[in-house]
Amino acid sequence: MMRAGDRPLALITGGWRRIGAAIARKLAQAGYDLALHAHHEHSFDPAFVAELATIGAAVHSLAADLADQAAVDALIPAAIAAAGRVPVLLVNCASVFRDDSAQTFDAASLDLHFRVNCHTPLLLTRALADALATVGGEGAVVHILDQRIRNPVPDQISYTLSKQALHASVRTLARALAPRVRVNAVAPGLTLPTDDYDDVQWDRLRALMPLGRLSTPDDIADAVLHLATARATTGETLFVDGGSHLESYPRDFVYLSR
């Protein structure tokens, strides 16, 4: 097993639960130590830290409001201070997801979604590149997007626009930050149910996918790990969605197959 100082460090925003936690677990198994971000300290989970420790990963807990510019500016330095080294991987997983439409969105909703879902990942990417430059290192960034960037629906307009903007940045920043930092993205499909879905609807939605299956957290984590280690790959977006980006759905999935 690697000693803690030998393990590369990954910073994951929103890394304590759901898809973020699956990514953290996968990276720990692959030999990474982890700086895991949450919005509030009460999201820190000692049981999850203990689980990751059994794999050999050191976990550094970081809290920050990603809509707060000062908190965002402090996040990379906080990870470096906690771990004693610069992350070589940044996974921008945290997102805001609120419901609005073309008739209801407003400046406040756009501002919140773009701050958290687009501006913050871009600023953290630049901060990582700057930190790596100070130590002469190389690294990778993986943004977590959404399959709807290919065929958007008319729901959750502010969220959708913010993810489309982040997607548009992938190739541009990949070119601008090469060769020191590789920038890629994963676009998941419908993955984990919320209270808005019941089992019958979930099964019907699964059947709507070209592959007849939905993406799982492990599928997404596998894609992140691939992009983290694919040293000849940059500027790419991997769709991990059961093929849903090949179709054009009339509404968000929560409204379909009820």
ABEGO torsion letter per residue (X at the ends): XBBAAABBBBBBBGAABEAAAAAAAAAAAAGBBBBBBBABAAABBAAAAAAAAAAGBBBBBBBBBAABAAAAAAAAAAAAAAAGBBBABBBBABBBBBBBBAAABBAAAAAAAAAAAAAAAAAAAAAAAAAAAAAGBBBBBBBBBBAAAABBBABGAAAAAAAAAAAAAAAAAAAAAOAABBBBBBBBBBABBBAABBAAAAAAAAAABAAGBBBBAAAAAAAAAAAAABAABBGBBBBBAGGAAABBBABBAAABGX
